[in-house]
Amino acid sequence: MEMTKCPKCGSTEIDRGKTMSSTWSPKYISAKQKMFSQAPEVVAFVCLNCGYLEFYTDTEKVRQNLKE
């Protein structure tokens, strides 16, 4: 998933990145998921005009994890 236009202000000045922590890399783990080793990374998009922030993850990896 890509955010190319801000849903809040309409700006196309969008930067892609990741959330950051000093001890771990954010992952998405479903409450229904049994295994945690294949958790997909979280990608962040921020609007450089208004600061709106959205997070996305790889939905195919989430679906695969739910099948395991």
Biopython code that builds the backbone (N, CA, C, O; Angstrom):
import numpy as np
from Bio.PDB.StructureBuilder import StructureBuilder

atoms = [
    (1, "MET", "N", (0.849, -1.179, 0.000)),
    (1, "MET", "CA", (0.000, 0.000, 0.000)),
    (1, "MET", "C", (0.889, 1.234, 0.000)),
    (1, "MET", "O", (1.894, 1.297, 0.708)),
    (2, "GLU", "N", (0.512, 2.173, -0.777)),
    (2, "GLU", "CA", (1.247, 3.435, -0.859)),
    (2, "GLU", "C", (0.276, 4.579, -0.614)),
    (2, "GLU", "O", (-0.851, 4.570, -1.111)),
    (3, "MET", "N", (0.715, 5.547, 0.141)),
    (3, "MET", "CA", (-0.067, 6.762, 0.317)),
    (3, "MET", "C", (0.585, 7.810, -0.580)),
    (3, "MET", "O", (1.719, 8.217, -0.330)),
    (4, "THR", "N", (-0.115, 8.249, -1.614)),
    (4, "THR", "CA", (0.437, 9.224, -2.551)),
    (4, "THR", "C", (-0.184, 10.610, -2.385)),
    (4, "THR", "O", (0.360, 11.606, -2.862)),
    (5, "LYS", "N", (-1.330, 10.660, -1.703)),
    (5, "LYS", "CA", (-2.016, 11.925, -1.467)),
    (5, "LYS", "C", (-2.585, 11.899, -0.053)),
    (5, "LYS", "O", (-3.205, 10.915, 0.348)),
    (6, "CYS", "N", (-2.381, 12.953, 0.689)),
    (6, "CYS", "CA", (-2.859, 13.032, 2.066)),
    (6, "CYS", "C", (-4.392, 13.075, 2.096)),
    (6, "CYS", "O", (-4.997, 13.930, 1.449)),
    (7, "PRO", "N", (-5.024, 12.158, 2.845)),
    (7, "PRO", "CA", (-6.490, 12.172, 2.927)),
    (7, "PRO", "C", (-7.023, 13.324, 3.777)),
    (7, "PRO", "O", (-8.219, 13.613, 3.737)),
    (8, "LYS", "N", (-6.171, 13.974, 4.533)),
    (8, "LYS", "CA", (-6.598, 15.078, 5.399)),
    (8, "LYS", "C", (-6.536, 16.432, 4.686)),
    (8, "LYS", "O", (-7.507, 17.188, 4.706)),
    (9, "CYS", "N", (-5.373, 16.747, 4.043)),
    (9, "CYS", "CA", (-5.217, 18.078, 3.434)),
    (9, "CYS", "C", (-5.080, 18.045, 1.911)),
    (9, "CYS", "O", (-5.149, 19.088, 1.262)),
    (10, "GLY", "N", (-4.884, 16.841, 1.332)),
    (10, "GLY", "CA", (-4.780, 16.719, -0.118)),
    (10, "GLY", "C", (-3.377, 16.901, -0.680)),
    (10, "GLY", "O", (-3.183, 16.785, -1.890)),
    (11, "SER", "N", (-2.409, 17.178, 0.161)),
    (11, "SER", "CA", (-1.028, 17.381, -0.298)),
    (11, "SER", "C", (-0.460, 16.089, -0.892)),
    (11, "SER", "O", (-0.826, 14.990, -0.477)),
    (12, "THR", "N", (0.430, 16.237, -1.856)),
    (12, "THR", "CA", (1.138, 15.088, -2.422)),
    (12, "THR", "C", (2.573, 15.002, -1.894)),
    (12, "THR", "O", (3.362, 14.180, -2.362)),
    (13, "GLU", "N", (2.904, 15.844, -0.931)),
    (13, "GLU", "CA", (4.232, 15.799, -0.306)),
    (13, "GLU", "C", (4.204, 14.739, 0.799)),
    (13, "GLU", "O", (3.931, 15.042, 1.960)),
    (14, "ILE", "N", (4.490, 13.503, 0.417)),
    (14, "ILE", "CA", (4.401, 12.356, 1.316)),
    (14, "ILE", "C", (5.778, 11.729, 1.464)),
    (14, "ILE", "O", (6.497, 11.547, 0.481)),
    (15, "ASP", "N", (6.141, 11.399, 2.700)),
    (15, "ASP", "CA", (7.397, 10.698, 2.958)),
    (15, "ASP", "C", (7.090, 9.320, 3.516)),
    (15, "ASP", "O", (6.199, 9.155, 4.349)),
    (16, "ARG", "N", (7.847, 8.324, 3.040)),
    (16, "ARG", "CA", (7.676, 6.944, 3.497)),
    (16, "ARG", "C", (8.790, 6.602, 4.480)),
    (16, "ARG", "O", (9.938, 6.999, 4.282)),
    (17, "GLY", "N", (8.458, 5.878, 5.522)),
    (17, "GLY", "CA", (9.462, 5.460, 6.486)),
    (17, "GLY", "C", (8.959, 4.321, 7.345)),
    (17, "GLY", "O", (7.998, 3.636, 6.993)),
    (18, "LYS", "N", (9.618, 4.125, 8.480)),
    (18, "LYS", "CA", (9.233, 3.093, 9.435)),
    (18, "LYS", "C", (9.143, 3.741, 10.804)),
    (18, "LYS", "O", (9.750, 4.783, 11.047)),
    (19, "THR", "N", (8.396, 3.131, 11.684)),
    (19, "THR", "CA", (8.410, 3.603, 13.056)),
    (19, "THR", "C", (9.726, 3.159, 13.669)),
    (19, "THR", "O", (10.329, 2.192, 13.202)),
    (20, "MET", "N", (10.181, 3.845, 14.705)),
    (20, "MET", "CA", (11.492, 3.542, 15.252)),
    (20, "MET", "C", (11.434, 3.405, 16.775)),
    (20, "MET", "O", (10.746, 4.156, 17.466)),
    (21, "SER", "N", (12.163, 2.444, 17.254)),
    (21, "SER", "CA", (12.308, 2.226, 18.685)),
    (21, "SER", "C", (13.729, 1.746, 18.911)),
    (21, "SER", "O", (14.328, 1.144, 18.020)),
    (22, "SER", "N", (14.264, 1.999, 20.064)),
    (22, "SER", "CA", (15.653, 1.612, 20.313)),
    (22, "SER", "C", (15.824, 0.113, 20.566)),
    (22, "SER", "O", (16.945, -0.392, 20.510)),
    (23, "THR", "N", (14.740, -0.604, 20.841)),
    (23, "THR", "CA", (14.884, -2.019, 21.193)),
    (23, "THR", "C", (14.188, -2.991, 20.259)),
    (23, "THR", "O", (14.461, -4.189, 20.342)),
    (24, "TRP", "N", (13.303, -2.546, 19.376)),
    (24, "TRP", "CA", (12.591, -3.471, 18.510)),
    (24, "TRP", "C", (12.086, -2.763, 17.262)),
    (24, "TRP", "O", (11.981, -1.537, 17.217)),
    (25, "SER", "N", (11.781, -3.558, 16.262)),
    (25, "SER", "CA", (11.200, -3.051, 15.026)),
    (25, "SER", "C", (9.717, -3.407, 15.037)),
    (25, "SER", "O", (9.385, -4.587, 15.157)),
    (26, "PRO", "N", (8.821, -2.448, 14.918)),
    (26, "PRO", "CA", (7.385, -2.740, 14.996)),
    (26, "PRO", "C", (6.938, -3.757, 13.960)),
    (26, "PRO", "O", (7.338, -3.686, 12.798)),
    (27, "LYS", "N", (6.127, -4.680, 14.372)),
    (27, "LYS", "CA", (5.553, -5.712, 13.514)),
    (27, "LYS", "C", (4.060, -5.749, 13.777)),
    (27, "LYS", "O", (3.593, -5.291, 14.819)),
    (28, "TYR", "N", (3.312, -6.296, 12.825)),
    (28, "TYR", "CA", (1.886, -6.508, 13.038)),
    (28, "TYR", "C", (1.670, -7.963, 13.384)),
    (28, "TYR", "O", (2.101, -8.850, 12.648)),
    (29, "ILE", "N", (1.007, -8.215, 14.496)),
    (29, "ILE", "CA", (0.702, -9.585, 14.909)),
    (29, "ILE", "C", (-0.794, -9.656, 15.191)),
    (29, "ILE", "O", (-1.301, -8.974, 16.082)),
    (30, "SER", "N", (-1.494, -10.485, 14.426)),
    (30, "SER", "CA", (-2.931, -10.656, 14.604)),
    (30, "SER", "C", (-3.206, -11.378, 15.918)),
    (30, "SER", "O", (-2.422, -12.228, 16.341)),
    (31, "ALA", "N", (-4.310, -11.041, 16.556)),
    (31, "ALA", "CA", (-4.717, -11.740, 17.775)),
    (31, "ALA", "C", (-5.055, -13.196, 17.470)),
    (31, "ALA", "O", (-5.036, -14.036, 18.369)),
    (32, "LYS", "N", (-5.366, -13.505, 16.197)),
    (32, "LYS", "CA", (-5.713, -14.867, 15.789)),
    (32, "LYS", "C", (-4.491, -15.676, 15.373)),
    (32, "LYS", "O", (-4.582, -16.891, 15.199)),
    (33, "GLN", "N", (-3.371, -15.025, 15.216)),
    (33, "GLN", "CA", (-2.143, -15.659, 14.723)),
    (33, "GLN", "C", (-1.510, -16.532, 15.795)),
    (33, "GLN", "O", (-1.476, -16.161, 16.968)),
    (34, "LYS", "N", (-1.003, -17.704, 15.384)),
    (34, "LYS", "CA", (-0.389, -18.626, 16.327)),
    (34, "LYS", "C", (1.119, -18.457, 16.410)),
    (34, "LYS", "O", (1.699, -18.624, 17.483)),
    (35, "MET", "N", (1.761, -18.130, 15.303)),
    (35, "MET", "CA", (3.216, -17.987, 15.265)),
    (35, "MET", "C", (3.574, -16.506, 15.132)),
    (35, "MET", "O", (2.871, -15.747, 14.465)),
    (36, "PHE", "N", (4.666, -16.109, 15.771)),
    (36, "PHE", "CA", (5.073, -14.700, 15.728)),
    (36, "PHE", "C", (6.300, -14.443, 14.859)),
    (36, "PHE", "O", (6.630, -13.281, 14.619)),
    (37, "SER", "N", (6.981, -15.464, 14.385)),
    (37, "SER", "CA", (8.254, -15.282, 13.692)),
    (37, "SER", "C", (8.119, -14.630, 12.313)),
    (37, "SER", "O", (9.085, -14.038, 11.831)),
    (38, "GLN", "N", (6.975, -14.718, 11.674)),
    (38, "GLN", "CA", (6.812, -14.175, 10.329)),
    (38, "GLN", "C", (6.008, -12.883, 10.309)),
    (38, "GLN", "O", (5.422, -12.537, 9.283)),
    (39, "ALA", "N", (5.973, -12.180, 11.405)),
    (39, "ALA", "CA", (5.184, -10.952, 11.478)),
    (39, "ALA", "C", (5.728, -9.899, 10.520)),
    (39, "ALA", "O", (6.919, -9.589, 10.561)),
    (40, "PRO", "N", (4.873, -9.340, 9.653)),
    (40, "PRO", "CA", (5.340, -8.332, 8.700)),
    (40, "PRO", "C", (5.645, -6.996, 9.364)),
    (40, "PRO", "O", (5.052, -6.638, 10.382)),
    (41, "GLU", "N", (6.578, -6.271, 8.769)),
    (41, "GLU", "CA", (6.939, -4.947, 9.268)),
    (41, "GLU", "C", (5.801, -3.955, 9.042)),
    (41, "GLU", "O", (4.929, -4.162, 8.199)),
    (42, "VAL", "N", (5.834, -2.897, 9.803)),
    (42, "VAL", "CA", (4.881, -1.800, 9.659)),
    (42, "VAL", "C", (5.582, -0.677, 8.897)),
    (42, "VAL", "O", (6.699, -0.289, 9.239)),
    (43, "VAL", "N", (4.917, -0.159, 7.862)),
    (43, "VAL", "CA", (5.438, 0.951, 7.064)),
    (43, "VAL", "C", (4.628, 2.191, 7.406)),
    (43, "VAL", "O", (3.408, 2.120, 7.551)),
    (44, "ALA", "N", (5.297, 3.315, 7.534)),
    (44, "ALA", "CA", (4.628, 4.570, 7.889)),
    (44, "ALA", "C", (4.732, 5.578, 6.748)),
    (44, "ALA", "O", (5.747, 5.647, 6.056)),
    (45, "PHE", "N", (3.676, 6.352, 6.562)),
    (45, "PHE", "CA", (3.659, 7.457, 5.602)),
    (45, "PHE", "C", (3.242, 8.712, 6.351)),
    (45, "PHE", "O", (2.269, 8.692, 7.105)),
    (46, "VAL", "N", (3.968, 9.799, 6.150)),
    (46, "VAL", "CA", (3.634, 11.058, 6.804)),
    (46, "VAL", "C", (3.486, 12.163, 5.757)),
    (46, "VAL", "O", (4.278, 12.257, 4.819)),
    (47, "CYS", "N", (2.472, 12.987, 5.933)),
    (47, "CYS", "CA", (2.272, 14.146, 5.076)),
    (47, "CYS", "C", (3.203, 15.252, 5.564)),
    (47, "CYS", "O", (3.165, 15.634, 6.734)),
    (48, "LEU", "N", (4.035, 15.760, 4.666)),
    (48, "LEU", "CA", (4.984, 16.804, 5.032)),
    (48, "LEU", "C", (4.332, 18.181, 5.142)),
    (48, "LEU", "O", (4.964, 19.141, 5.583)),
    (49, "ASN", "N", (3.073, 18.269, 4.742)),
    (49, "ASN", "CA", (2.355, 19.534, 4.837)),
    (49, "ASN", "C", (1.635, 19.689, 6.180)),
    (49, "ASN", "O", (1.756, 20.729, 6.828)),
    (50, "CYS", "N", (0.883, 18.656, 6.605)),
    (50, "CYS", "CA", (0.066, 18.791, 7.818)),
    (50, "CYS", "C", (0.459, 17.826, 8.937)),
    (50, "CYS", "O", (-0.013, 17.969, 10.065)),
    (51, "GLY", "N", (1.318, 16.847, 8.640)),
    (51, "GLY", "CA", (1.759, 15.916, 9.664)),
    (51, "GLY", "C", (0.890, 14.676, 9.825)),
    (51, "GLY", "O", (1.153, 13.851, 10.699)),
    (52, "TYR", "N", (-0.134, 14.532, 9.000)),
    (52, "TYR", "CA", (-0.987, 13.336, 9.072)),
    (52, "TYR", "C", (-0.122, 12.098, 8.886)),
    (52, "TYR", "O", (0.780, 12.092, 8.048)),
    (53, "LEU", "N", (-0.390, 11.044, 9.664)),
    (53, "LEU", "CA", (0.426, 9.837, 9.658)),
    (53, "LEU", "C", (-0.455, 8.612, 9.499)),
    (53, "LEU", "O", (-1.475, 8.484, 10.178)),
    (54, "GLU", "N", (-0.059, 7.691, 8.586)),
    (54, "GLU", "CA", (-0.766, 6.418, 8.399)),
    (54, "GLU", "C", (0.238, 5.281, 8.464)),
    (54, "GLU", "O", (1.407, 5.439, 8.113)),
    (55, "PHE", "N", (-0.246, 4.123, 8.926)),
    (55, "PHE", "CA", (0.574, 2.914, 9.008)),
    (55, "PHE", "C", (-0.030, 1.827, 8.130)),
    (55, "PHE", "O", (-1.250, 1.697, 8.032)),
    (56, "TYR", "N", (0.846, 1.044, 7.489)),
    (56, "TYR", "CA", (0.421, -0.072, 6.653)),
    (56, "TYR", "C", (1.308, -1.269, 6.934)),
    (56, "TYR", "O", (2.427, -1.131, 7.429)),
    (57, "THR", "N", (0.785, -2.463, 6.604)),
    (57, "THR", "CA", (1.567, -3.693, 6.689)),
    (57, "THR", "C", (1.218, -4.567, 5.502)),
    (57, "THR", "O", (0.270, -4.272, 4.774)),
    (58, "ASP", "N", (1.963, -5.628, 5.298)),
    (58, "ASP", "CA", (1.774, -6.543, 4.171)),
    (58, "ASP", "C", (0.617, -7.491, 4.476)),
    (58, "ASP", "O", (0.770, -8.433, 5.254)),
    (59, "THR", "N", (-0.544, -7.241, 3.861)),
    (59, "THR", "CA", (-1.730, -8.046, 4.154)),
    (59, "THR", "C", (-1.603, -9.490, 3.690)),
    (59, "THR", "O", (-2.211, -10.379, 4.288)),
    (60, "GLU", "N", (-0.833, -9.745, 2.644)),
    (60, "GLU", "CA", (-0.627, -11.129, 2.193)),
    (60, "GLU", "C", (0.123, -11.939, 3.249)),
    (60, "GLU", "O", (-0.194, -13.107, 3.475)),
    (61, "LYS", "N", (1.119, -11.323, 3.897)),
    (61, "LYS", "CA", (1.845, -12.012, 4.964)),
    (61, "LYS", "C", (0.934, -12.270, 6.157)),
    (61, "LYS", "O", (1.029, -13.319, 6.794)),
    (62, "VAL", "N", (0.059, -11.328, 6.462)),
    (62, "VAL", "CA", (-0.890, -11.521, 7.565)),
    (62, "VAL", "C", (-1.817, -12.692, 7.247)),
    (62, "VAL", "O", (-2.045, -13.550, 8.100)),
    (63, "ARG", "N", (-2.352, -12.732, 6.024)),
    (63, "ARG", "CA", (-3.237, -13.846, 5.620)),
    (63, "ARG", "C", (-2.516, -15.192, 5.714)),
    (63, "ARG", "O", (-3.084, -16.176, 6.187)),
    (64, "GLN", "N", (-1.265, -15.228, 5.262)),
    (64, "GLN", "CA", (-0.483, -16.460, 5.319)),
    (64, "GLN", "C", (-0.275, -16.888, 6.770)),
    (64, "GLN", "O", (-0.400, -18.070, 7.090)),
    (65, "ASN", "N", (0.037, -15.946, 7.637)),
    (65, "ASN", "CA", (0.245, -16.264, 9.052)),
    (65, "ASN", "C", (-1.024, -16.835, 9.691)),
    (65, "ASN", "O", (-0.942, -17.702, 10.562)),
    (66, "LEU", "N", (-2.177, -16.360, 9.270)),
    (66, "LEU", "CA", (-3.441, -16.842, 9.825)),
    (66, "LEU", "C", (-3.733, -18.278, 9.381)),
    (66, "LEU", "O", (-4.452, -19.004, 10.067)),
    (67, "LYS", "N", (-3.178, -18.687, 8.237)),
    (67, "LYS", "CA", (-3.376, -20.059, 7.738)),
    (67, "LYS", "C", (-2.484, -21.066, 8.466)),
    (67, "LYS", "O", (-2.799, -22.255, 8.516)),
    (68, "GLU", "N", (-1.380, -20.592, 9.025)),
    (68, "GLU", "CA", (-0.420, -21.501, 9.676)),
    (68, "GLU", "C", (-0.928, -21.992, 11.010)),
    (68, "GLU", "O", (-0.245, -22.762, 11.685)),
]
sb = StructureBuilder()
sb.init_structure("model")
sb.init_model(0)
sb.init_chain("A")
sb.init_seg("    ")
for serial, (resi, resn, name, xyz) in enumerate(atoms, 1):
    if name == "N":
        sb.init_residue(resn, " ", resi, " ")
    sb.init_atom(name, np.array(xyz, "f"), 0.0, 1.0, " ", f" {name:<3s}", serial, name[0])
structure = sb.get_structure()
